[in-house]
């Protein structure tokens, strides 16, 4: 009981912090991006499967891989990730390696999913969070099955951390 009172008192002494993009990620910036937590990369009207097919066809011609970003404009982690990968510095690093395709899958983890055929096509039965970022070879095989769902905390990562992970 004494410990609970002491913890409650200590919590009162903590300075108040401003509201940020999420409970545990501070507001940050991305060089060259005016609003890093806002995005229009995930087009809700796009033919998602056609976009994926076009990226796979391009990768067969170029030898690059597909970076399939399944997310939502309404998700701050998806918006952050999308803005990071299209920012001038990171885009220049990723362009020789990937054809990037953004697919609006909504937020199925909270019951607002869209285009469920896209994650299903690549064996993602349940989306735990957005974005889910799959790296595909020219045959459409997922090369990062275990790490693809781990991007759901993308807003906590710096652009440098994203670059390091995607250029391994």
C-alpha positions in Angstrom: 0.0 0.0 0.0 2.8 2.4 0.9 4.5 1.6 -2.4 1.3 2.4 -4.4 1.0 5.7 -2.6 4.6 6.5 -3.3 4.2 5.6 -7.0 1.1 7.8 -7.3 2.9 10.7 -5.6 5.9 10.3 -8.0 3.6 10.3 -11.0 2.2 13.7 -9.8 5.7 15.1 -9.8 6.4 14.2 -13.4 6.3 17.1 -15.8 3.4 17.3 -18.1 4.4 16.6 -21.7 2.6 17.7 -24.9 0.4 15.4 -26.8 2.4 13.7 -29.6 1.7 11.5 -32.6 1.2 8.5 -30.4 1.3 7.7 -26.7 4.9 6.6 -26.9 6.4 8.2 -29.9 7.5 11.9 -29.8 6.7 14.2 -32.7 9.6 14.2 -35.1 10.4 15.5 -38.5 11.6 14.0 -41.8 13.9 16.2 -43.9 12.0 17.4 -46.9 8.6 16.3 -45.6 6.2 19.0 -44.3 3.8 16.8 -42.5 5.4 13.4 -41.7 2.3 12.0 -39.8 0.0 12.6 -42.8 0.0 10.7 -46.1 -1.9 10.2 -49.3 0.4 7.3 -50.4 -2.3 4.7 -49.7 -4.9 5.4 -52.5 -8.2 4.1 -51.4 -9.5 4.1 -55.0 -6.5 2.3 -56.5 -6.9 -1.2 -57.9 -4.6 -2.8 -55.2 -4.0 -6.1 -56.9 -3.2 -4.4 -60.2 -0.7 -2.2 -58.5 1.0 -5.2 -56.9 1.0 -7.1 -60.2 2.6 -4.1 -62.0 5.3 -3.9 -59.4 6.0 -7.6 -59.7 6.2 -7.3 -63.5 8.6 -4.4 -63.2 10.8 -6.3 -60.8 11.0 -9.3 -63.2 12.4 -6.8 -65.8 14.7 -4.9 -63.5 16.0 -7.5 -61.0 14.9 -5.3 -58.1 12.7 -6.4 -55.3 9.2 -5.2 -54.4 8.7 -3.3 -51.2 5.0 -3.9 -50.5 3.8 -1.4 -47.9 0.3 -2.4 -46.7 -1.1 0.3 -44.6 -3.5 3.2 -44.3 -3.4 7.0 -44.6 -5.3 7.0 -41.3 -2.5 5.3 -39.4 0.3 7.5 -38.1 2.8 4.6 -38.3 1.9 4.0 -42.0 2.0 7.7 -42.8 5.4 8.0 -41.1 6.8 5.0 -43.0 5.4 6.1 -46.3 6.9 9.6 -45.9 10.2 8.3 -44.8 10.7 6.0 -47.8 9.6 8.6 -50.3 11.7 11.4 -48.6 14.5 12.6 -51.0 17.4 11.0 -49.2 15.9 7.6 -48.5 14.2 7.4 -51.9 17.5 7.8 -53.6 18.9 4.9 -51.5 16.0 2.6 -52.0 15.3 3.3 -55.7 18.1 1.0 -57.0 16.8 -1.8 -54.8 13.1 -1.7 -54.8 9.9 -1.0 -56.7 7.7 0.5 -53.9 4.0 -0.1 -53.9 1.6 1.3 -51.3 -1.6 -0.7 -50.8 -4.5 0.7 -48.7 -5.5 -2.2 -46.4 -7.2 0.1 -44.0 -6.7 -0.9 -40.4 -7.8 -4.5 -40.1 -6.4 -4.8 -36.6 -9.2 -2.6 -35.4 -11.9 -4.0 -37.7 -11.6 -1.5 -40.5 -9.8 -3.6 -43.2 -9.8 -3.0 -46.9 -8.3 -5.1 -49.8 -8.0 -8.3 -47.7 -7.0 -10.2 -50.9 -3.6 -8.5 -51.0 -2.2 -9.7 -47.6 -4.0 -13.0 -48.1 -2.2 -13.5 -51.5 1.2 -13.3 -49.7 0.2 -15.6 -46.8 -0.6 -12.9 -44.2 -3.6 -14.4 -42.6 -4.0 -11.8 -39.8 -2.6 -8.3 -39.9 -1.4 -7.4 -36.4 -0.8 -3.8 -37.2 -0.1 -1.3 -40.0 2.1 -0.9 -41.8 3.0 -4.4 -42.7 5.9 -4.2 -45.0 6.8 -7.2 -47.2 9.8 -7.6 -49.3 9.0 -9.7 -52.4 11.2 -11.3 -55.0 10.2 -11.4 -58.7 8.1 -14.5 -58.1 6.1 -12.8 -55.4 7.7 -14.8 -52.6 7.9 -13.0 -49.2 11.5 -12.7 -48.2 10.9 -11.2 -44.7 7.9 -13.0 -43.4 9.0 -12.7 -39.7 9.9 -9.1 -39.8 7.1 -7.8 -42.1 4.6 -7.2 -39.2 7.3 -5.5 -37.1 6.9 -2.2 -38.9 3.7 -1.4 -37.0 5.8 0.8 -34.7 7.4 2.7 -37.6 6.7 6.1 -36.1 9.2 5.2 -33.3 12.0 4.6 -35.8 14.2 7.2 -37.3 14.8 7.5 -41.1 18.3 6.1 -40.5 16.9 3.1 -38.7 14.5 2.5 -41.6 17.3 2.8 -44.1 19.5 0.4 -42.2 16.8 -2.2 -42.0 15.8 -1.9 -45.7 19.4 -1.9 -47.0 20.8 -5.0 -45.1 
